[in-house]
Amino acid sequence: MLPNVIKRGLFLAPFLLFSMVLFAQQATISGVVLDEKNQAPLYPATIKIGDTGTITDFDGRFEIKVEGGDKQLEISYIGYETIVQTVNVRAGETVNLTLALAETINLLQTATVTSGKYEKPLGETTVSLAVIKSDLIESTNATALDQTLEKIPGVNLVGGQANIRGGSGFSYGAGSRVLLLVNDLPALQADAGTSNWGDLPVESIEQVEVIKGAASALYGSAAMNGLINVRTSYARAEPETKLSVFGGVYDAPKDVAKKWWDDTRYEAGVLFSHKQKINKLDVVLGGRYYTQKDVREFSDNKQGRLSAGVRYRVTDRLSIGVNSTYNKNDNQSYFYWQDGDEGIFRGDTSTLGNSTPTRFYIDPFVSYFDKKGSHHKFNGRYFSIDNKSTRGTDNFSDLYYGSYQFQHKFEEADFVVTAGVVASKTDVRAPLYGDTSYVLTNNAAFLQLEKKVFDRLNLSAGIRYEYNRIEGPEEVAGYTIPDGRTTDARPVVRFGANYQAGEATYFRASWGQGFRFPTIAEKFITTDLGGTPISPNPELTSETGWSSEIGIKQGFQVSEWQGFLDVASFWMEYENMIEFIFTGFETGFQATNIGNTVIKGVEASIQGQGKLAGIPTSIIAGYTYIDPKFKDFSEQDRLRSSVDFNVLKYRFKHTIKLDVESQFNKFNVGVAMFRNSHMEAIDAIFEALVVPGLKQYRAANNDGFYLFNARVGYQATEKLKIGFIAKNLTNIEYSKRPGLLEPTRLWTMRVDYKF
């Protein structure tokens, strides 16, 4: 017989064991985090319970293990209001939650990704970064993105080429210093470095982010002066189909003697988009057809574009997908007018051109989060261009691009590491480049570190090593190229800091190196301009430099209207800057290293939204001043310029921009104003010999211009919106680049319908 103490122990053991199991068993809190407005899943939202935390997956879902009891959840997502919710959960129990977050009205908390390749609030970026939302593109009937970009302070387009704070002039469509990205992938035409704005799916754009200043350390050679990142949207919780139809008519010029046409000059088009979730599959479709009979002679255009994107969420950690666009155009153009008087809207027949480019790209991608929270991203691109032209400027190219990016955030240290490698190759075949073939290779590796100190100071540092090579013939225009190869490789670095001095006060400073390898077009182009040659320059070398900035963002609120004031001072220096210049009657224009330059300036901008005097109103406004000069202004520089003082060509020293839109019940009313000062300097040869009447025209129009646009929209039903837009409202005569006038007043009606 067992002693009594043993009997009691054996009797109590199962109960003790059961109690220990209950005590050790954890509870589970799971759920989904959604956008309050459209019920779209938010990824990656952060859920914290004390020192424990997790993030949502691609479907906005999360799961976290905790001990039983009352638990306080903090749910946050950049650009949305943080919420705190108390949940009571018992050991062994699972609680499922549906959590909806509302978008913040604080513009400083707008989510951005471009400055550090991960999401962070706009106020905390270490560089000047501007954001444009899709609503503005739609309400202004921007038929291509460049029309909206010009609303951003500090951004100008000269001859269709983006110019940020005077960092670029006018390079005849070759060699952009501003990198264009679509969903973080380069979208410049590789052989010429040009932006084809018609390729961009404006009907599917979610947000556009613009970095002002050197971004080469993260994004490469072409981002020497900044970059434009177009982020397209994904499917929402509910299927969405939109159809937009528009048509517009151009007015005659104020001086009727300059009206050469008897028929109606117009533009018209249709856009559509469809977004839908099918279980774990996201589908986005879009398209555009556009036709234009321009008031400028020989400038009619037809464009058709289709785009498609799919994303499949294989698991809560892995997603794969592909995006693609097909764009077919038929464009007419001339380089400069017939004369500077009655023929100002007519084209000089010696500069006429007709091109029928077909551009197609397909972008596969893979996104994977490992168990340690690291993010692995693979992106690829095949970009094919088939451009036929009547002027012997045909060019054909195939771009193959691949990149891998690794990112990990050390939560406890508030430290983010981003690293990656890039490889691309472009095959070019073109009469434009001497009827021969070239191969352009670009390989790079980059590293960026970001650290938050004392929850107020953001520090960032980045480095990129880049290798570029062009392979082609050994003899070009009398120059000998050893082995037919031109190469350049070098590192570039950047540093930045952002200090939050108050609840809505952010000071920032940045310094970054820039490096740009010449494009194939700049080195090897062979064509003519109205009988004037444009010649190759195989001896052209890379341009380098640096960009620095100090600035402050100050948030403010006036009653129910809130926004921020941004003031910045910037300084950019370039060594061996590349610009096209006239080098003689035999060689004509050539891309040339013109020497060392410096561009200094200041910029002030305001952005805000909310209710002013009880009326919902949004405002974007800004003023930019630049002082662009040669470091050493030589006699040769003076002879090439249309002025005898030191200033870089094709820049506007002063620009003012304003866009205001207000909501009155079902009506929205908007007005935009642009002020550009006189373009002081251009190529002297243009005024002296090339462009008829240009010298007299510039002398008579030497005070810049004010341009006004206006718009009215009516929300007829929940699904139907009707808009009326007037561009160049006062019907002024103005020019953004020498020898080409901008269109007369355009009256447009647009109808948007959501199915």
N, C-alpha and C positions, 0 to 999 in steps of 0.2 A: 504494500500500500504506500502511495506517494505521500510525502509530507503535505500539510495543508497549504503552505506557502507556494509550493510548486503547482498544486492544483489551481490556486488562484491565479498564478502567472499564466498557466496554459489557458485558463478561461478568459483572461483579459487580453491576451496577445492579439487575437484577431481584431478586437476593437481598437487597440493601440495602432496596429498596422493600418487599419482602415482610416483612422484619424490622421496618420502621417501621410497617407496617400492623398486624402482630401486637402491637407495643408500644403502639400507639395504641388498639387495640380493647379496650373495657371488658367486664367481666363483669357478669352480671345475677343478683341475688338476689331471688327472688320467693317468695310463699307466702300462707298464710292464718293468721290468729290467732283462736283459738277459746276459748270457756269450757270449762275442763277437765271440769266436771261434766255439762253438758248439750250440749256441742258447738255451742253457738250462736255465730255470728260476733261478734267484738267490734269495735265501731266507735264513735269513731275511736281505735284503739290507736296508740301511737307507737313507731316503729322507728328507732333511732339507730345509726349506725356512725361513731364519731368525731364530726366536726362536720357530717356529712351525715345527713339524716333524712327521714322521710316518715310518713304516717298511712295506716291502712287505709281501704278504702271501705265501702259499706253491706254488702257480703258478707264483710267481714273480710280482704279481699285487699290485697296491697301488692306493689310492685316498686321496686327501687332499683339504680342503676348504680354500680359501684365498679371500682377497679383490681384486677387479680388479686393473689392472696396470701391470707394468713390474715386473716380479718375477725372482729371481735368485735361481735355484735349485742346491743343492749339493747332489750328489748321491755317496754313499760309500758302500763298502763291503770288509770285511777283506780278504786280499790276492789278491785284485784287485786295479787297479788305480782309484782314485777318479776323478770324472768329475764334472764340473760346467756348467750349461746351463741356458740361459736367456729365459724366456717365457713371451709373452705378452698375457694377458687374460682379457676379459671384464666382468663386473658384469653380472651374470646370464648365462655365457658361460661355456661350458665344453671343455677342451682341452685334447686330448689323445696323449700320447707319447710312443715311443718305444726307450728304452735307453739300449745301449750295453756297457758293461764294459770289459776291457782287463785285463788279469791276470798280476799282477806286476812281474817284473823281480827281485825285491828286496826280497831275501830269508828271510830277517828279518821280512817281512810282511806276510810270509806264515801263513795261517789260521790254528790254532790248537784248540782242544776242551778239551783235557784230563786233563790239569793241573788245570782247574777251572770249568769243566763241562759246559763251554760255549765258544764260539769262541773268540779267542784273537790272536794278532800277535805273532809269535815265539819270536821276540825280547823282548816282554814285559812279558814273563813268569817268575815266581819267582823261578823256579827249572830248573835243567838241563833237557832239552827235545830235543830228536832227531826225525827227520821225514824222512821216506822213502816213495817215490812215487811208483806207480804201474809200471811205465816205467822200473825201474831198476829190478823189479821182472821178467818182461817179457824178457828183453834183456839178462839176465843171465840164463834163463831157470831154475829158482828156482822151483823144483818140490814140495817143501814144504817151508813154510815161514822161518823156522830156518836157511836155507841156505842164506837168504838175511839178517837176523838179525845180522849175524856175521860181516857184513860190518860196523856196527855201532861201533864207538870207545867206549870202556868200556864194551861192551857186548860180552861174550863168552858163548859157549855151551859145557858143559862137560857131556858126556853120554846122550846127548839130552836134558839136563836141562839148562835153561837160568841162567846165572850168571852175575850180573851187578857189576862191580868194585870190584870183589872179595868178594861180600857179601854172596856167597854160594860156597860150594865145590862140592862134588859128593855124592849124597845120594841114589844111587841105584834106582832112579825113584820114590822117595817118598818125599813129603814135600817141594815143591818149595817155595822160598821166593819172587819170581817174579810172580805177578798176570798176567794172560792172560785174556784179554777181547776181545769180538767181539761185536762191536757197543755198548760199555759200559756194556755189560753183562758178568759175569764171565764164563770162558770156561775151567777152570781147572777141572780135574776129581776129584769129591768131596771127595771120600774115600781116595785117595792117594795124592792129590795135584799135579798131573802130567799134563804136557802139551802134548796133542795129536796133533802134528803139521799137520798131515794129515787131520784133521777135517776142517782146515781153507780153505775157497774157494779162493785160490790164483788168480783164473781167474776173480774174481769179486771185488778184493781189490782196493780201491781208494787211501788209505793212511794208513801208520802204524806210530803210535806215541809211543815213548818210554820215560818214566820218569825214571831218574836215581836217586835213593834215596828213602827214606821211603815215602810211599803214603797211609799209613794205615788210616790216618784221614779222607780221602774221600772215600777210596775204600776197607778198611777192612784188616783183619788179614793177608791174603796171600800176600799183597802188601808191606811187610816189607822192602824189598830191592829194590822195584820199580815195574813198571808194563809195559805191552805191550798191546796197544789198537789197534785192527784191525778194521778199518772203511771201510765198503763195499760201493759200489757205487749204485746210483739210475739211473733210466731211464733218458735219455736225450731227447731233443726236437725231434730228429729223431730216428727211430728204429735202433738198432745196434746189429749185430750178428757177433761173432768172433769164429773162429775155429783154434786150434793150434795142430799140430802133431809133435812129436819129437821122435828121436831114437838115441841111443848112444852105442858105443862099448868100453869096457875096454881093455887097453893094458896089456901085461905081465909085471911083476915087473922087475926092472933092474937086480936083481939077479935071473936068470931063475931057479935056484934050488928051489926057493920058489913058483914056479908056479905048483900048484897041479891039475889044470883043463886041459882038452883036448878040450873041446867045446868052443863056443863063450860066453863070459860073456857080458851082455848088460843091458840096460834099455830102455824102450819105453813107450809112453803114448799119450793120446789125451785129450785136454781140450776144452770146449766150453762155450760160454756165450751168452745170448740174453737179451736185455734191450729194453723196449717199453712202451710208454705212450698210453693208450687207454682212451681218454677223461680224466676223473679225476682219472683213475686207473694207477698206475705204476707197471710194472711187470719186475722182474729180475730172470732169470733162469741160472743155471750153472752146470757144472759137470766135472768129471775127471776120467779117468781110467789109472792106472799106473802098470807096471809090471817090475820086476827086477830080473836078475840072477847075484848076487853079486860075486865079486872075493873072498869075504870072505865066506868060506864054511858054509853051513847050514844058509844062510842069504838071501834066496830068498823071495821076497815080491810081493803081488798082492793087489791093493787097488782100490776100486770103490766108488765114492762119487757123490751125487746129491744134489743140493741146489736150493731153490726157495724163492722168497720174493715178497710180494705184499703190496702196500700202496694205500689207497683210501682217497682222499681229500673230506671229507663230506661237509665242508664249507671252507671259507677262514681262519677259526680259528681252525678247527678240522680235524685231520687226524687219521686214524686207519690202522692197518696192521698186518702182520705176516711174520716172516722169519723162515725157517726150513732147516735142513741139515740131510742127511742120509749117513752114511759112513760104508762100509763093507770092512774088511781087512782079509788077510791071511798071517801071518808073521812068519818067522823062525828067530831064533837068538841063539847065544851062549854068555856066559858071558866073557870067556877069551879063549885065543888061546891054541893050542895043545902044542906048545913049543916056545921058543924065537928065533928059528933059521929057519930051513926049514919048520916047521909047523906053521909059524907065521900067515899065512892066513887061517889056518885050525882051527876048533873049538874043544875044549875039550868036548868029548861026554857026560861027566857027568854034563855039564852045558847047554845042548841043550834044546830048548823050541820051541813049535809051538803054536801060539795063533790065534784065529779067532774072533776078537772083532767086534761087531756091535754097533755103536753109533748113536743115533738119538736125535735131539733136535728140539723143536718147540717154537718160541718166539713171542707171541702176544704183541702188543704195542698200546698205545693211546697217542696222543700229542694234547694239547689244549691250545690256547692262549685266556685268558679272556679279557673283555673289558678294563681292567686296564693295560693290557700288560703283566700280569704275565703268566708264562709258567708252565703248569702242564703236567707231563709226567708219564705214567704208563707203566711198563715193566714186562713181565712174562717170565718164562722159564720152560719147562719140558725137562729134559735131562735123557735119558735112556741109560744104558751101559750093554751089555751082552757080557762078555769076557770069552770064553772057552779056556782052555789051556791044553796041554798034560802033564804038570809038576805038576798038582794038584793045580795050582794057579788061578783057576776060580774065577771070582768076578762079581757080578751083583748089579747094583744100579739104583735107580730112584731119581732124584733131582727135587724138586718143589721150584721155586723161584719167588718172587714177590717184586717189589719196586715201590715207589711213590716218585717223586721229584718235588719240587716247586722252581721256580726261578723268581725273579723280579729284574729289573734294574731300579733304580731311576736316570733318565736321568740327571736332573738338578744337582744332587749331585754326579753323576758318581760313584754310589755305587751299588754293586750287592750282593744280598742275595740268597744263595742256601741252601736248606734244604731238608731232605728226610728221609724215613724209608725203611728198608730192612728186609725181612723175608724169610728164606729158610729152607727146611727140606730134608734130604737125607736118604733113606732106603737102607741098604747095606746087601747083603746076599752073603757069600763067604767062601769056604774052605780055601782061603788064610788067613783068619782071624780066624782060629780055627773052621771052619765049623759051624758058628753061625751067628746071625743077629745083626746089630747095627743100631741105628738111630742117625743121626747127625743133630743138630738144630743150626742155626745161626740167631740171630736177632740183628738189629743195627739201630741207629738213628744218623744223622750227620747234621752239620751246618757249612757253610763256608761263610765268609764275605770278600768282596774285595772292596777296595776303591782307587780311583785315586785322588791324591793330586797335585794341581798346574800343572796339565796336564803332569807331568813328573814322579811322584813317584807313583808306584803301591804297595799297601799294601794288604796282604792277611792273614787271620787267619782261622783255621778250627778246629773243635772238632768232635769226633765220639765216641759214647759209644757202645760197642759191647758185646754181650752175646753169649757164646758157650756152647753146652752141647752134650755129647755122652752118649747114653743109650745102655746097653748091659748086658751080664751075670754078676753075682756077684762074680764069681770065674774065674780067668784067669791065667793060668800058675803058680798056687800056690799063687797068689795075691788075696786078698779080696778087692772088690770094693763096698763100702756101697751103697745099693739100685741099684747097677749096673750103677751108674751115675757119670760122671766126668764133672765138670763145671768150667768155668772161665769167668769173666766179668770185664771189666775195660774201662776207657776212654783213648783216645790218642789225642794229640793236635799237631798242626803244625803252624808255622809262616813263612812268606816270604815277601821279599821286592825286588822291581826292580826299579832302578833309571836311567832315560834316561839323561845322562850327555851331550850328543851332538846329532847331527842329526842321527848318526849311532853308538852310544856308549851306551851300557846298562850294568850297574852294578847290580848284584843280590846277595842275601844272603837268606839262608833258614835254618830252623831247624825243624825237625819233629820226633815225637816218632814213634816207631814201636812195634807191638805186634803180635805174631803168636801163635795160638792155635795148638797143635799137631794134625796131621791127624790120621784117624783111622789106616792107614797102619803103621805109625810110632809107635803107641801105641800097636797094636794088631797083627801085621803080624806074621805068622808062616809058614816058608818055609825053603829051604836050597839052598846053593850055592856051587855046586860041592862037595856035601857031608858035607859042613860046614853049621851049622844051622844059620838061621836068626830068632831071637826069639822076642817075644813081650816084651814090657816094660810098663806095666800099670801105673807105678809111674812117667812116663815122664811128665814134667810140661811145661807150656808155656814159650817161649823165649820172651824177651823184649829188648828194646834198643832205640837208637836214631841215626839220621843221620843229619849231617850239611854240609853246602857248602857255599863257596863264589866264585863268578865267574864274568867274563866280556865277553860280546859279542861285538866285534868291526867290524862293517861293513867296507868294502873298495871297491874301484873300480879301475881297471887297464885298461885303454882304454875302450873297450866294454865288459870287463869281470868283474863281480862283485860277491862278496860273503862276508863271515864273518869268523873271527877268534874267537874261543871260548876257554878260558882258565879257569880252575876251580881247586880249592883245596878242598878236601873233607875229612871228618872224621866221621867214623861210630863206634859205640860201641854196643855190644850185651851182655846181661846178660842171663845166663842159655842157651847159644847157643846149638841147637840140631844138632847132627851129628851121623851117624852110626859109631860105633867103635867096635873092637874085644874085647869082655869082658871075654872070656874064652872058653875052648874047649867044654864045655857042652852047653853053651848059644850061642856061636859063635858071630855073629854080632847083636848088638842091637842099636836102636836109643836112644841116651843118652844125658843128659844135661852135656856138657863137661866143662862148666864154663864160665867165662867172657872173651871176646875177643875185640880187637880193630883193625880196618882197616883204615889206613890213605893213602892218595895218592894225585896225581896230574894228570890232564888230559888236553891235548891241541888238538884241532881239527880245521880243515878248511873245509868249504863247499862253493862251488861257481859254477857259470854257466855264459855263455855268450861266447864272441868270444875272443880267444887268438890268436894273430897274424892272425886275420881274420878267424879262424877256430872255429866253435861252439864246446865248450868243457865244460864238467861238472866234478867236482872233489869232492870226499869225502875222507878225510884223518884224521888220528888222532894217538896220542900216549898216552898210559895210564900206569902209574906206581902205584903199590899198595904195601903196607907194612902190611901184615896180621899177627897178633900175638895173643898169649894168654896174658892176663894181668898178670897172674901168671903162669909161665911155670914150672910145677911140674915134679918130677921124673917119675911119671906115664905117663904124657903126652909125655915125651922123649922116654920111652920104647915103646909106641904105634906108634911112628913116625919112618919113615925110615931114618931120620936125627937126630942129637943130638943137634940141635940149635932150637931156638924159631921161628917157622913159621907154619901157619895153612896149613893143607893138601889140595891138589888138586887145587892149585891156580897157575896162571902164573903172576909173578911179573911185567913183561914187555910185552906189546903188542903194535904192530904197524900195522896200517891198511891204505890201499890206494886203491881207485878205481877211474880210469880216463876213460872217454869216449869222443871221438871226432867224429864230423860229417864231412865227405868229400863227398859233393854232395849227391849221393844216398847211400853212404856207411857210416856205423858207426863202429868205432873200439874202443874196450875197453880192459883194462888190470886191474887186481886186484892183490894186494900183501898182504899177512898176515905174520906177524912175531910174534911168541910166544916164550918167553924164556922157559927154562927148568922148568918143574913142580918139584920143589925141594923136596916136602914131600908128601908121600902117606902112607897108612897103612903098618907098618912094617911086619905084618903077610902075606901080599900079596907077598912081596919079599922073606920072609923066607920060607913059606910053601905052600901057596895057588896057585900062578900062576907060572907055570913052565918056567924057564929061564928069569923071569922078572928082577931080580936083575942084571944079566949080560947085558941084553938088555938096561936097564936104564943107566948103567955105561958106555956102549959104545955109547949111544946117549944122552949125557948130556948137549947139547948146544942149545936146542930148535930147531925150524925149520923155514924156509922160504917157503911159499906156494905161487905159482903163478897160476892164471887163466887168460884166454884170450878169447876174443869174437870178431866176425866180423858179421855185419848184412848188408843186401843189400835190399833196398826198390825197388823191381822190378817194381811195379806199385803202384798206390794210395792205392790199396787194398791188395796187396801181398808183404810179407816180408819174406826173407830167412835168417836164421842165422846159424853160425857155432861157437860152444863153446868148449873150451878145459879147463877142470878142472884138477888141479894138472899137470900143463903144463910140468914141468921138471921131472915128475914121481918120486917124492921123496917118501921115506918110512917114515911115521910119525904117531904119536899116540896122540890123545887128552885126552885119559884116559887109565890107566894101563890095559894091557892085551888085548887090542883091537886095531888093526891097521886100519887106514883109507884106502879107496880104492885107487887103482892105477890110472894112467891117464885115463880120460874118454873123448872120442871124440864124440860130439853130433851135429846133424843137426836138426834144428827146422824150421817149416814153419807156418807162421801166415797168415790167410786170413780173411778179413772183407767183409761181404755180404752187 
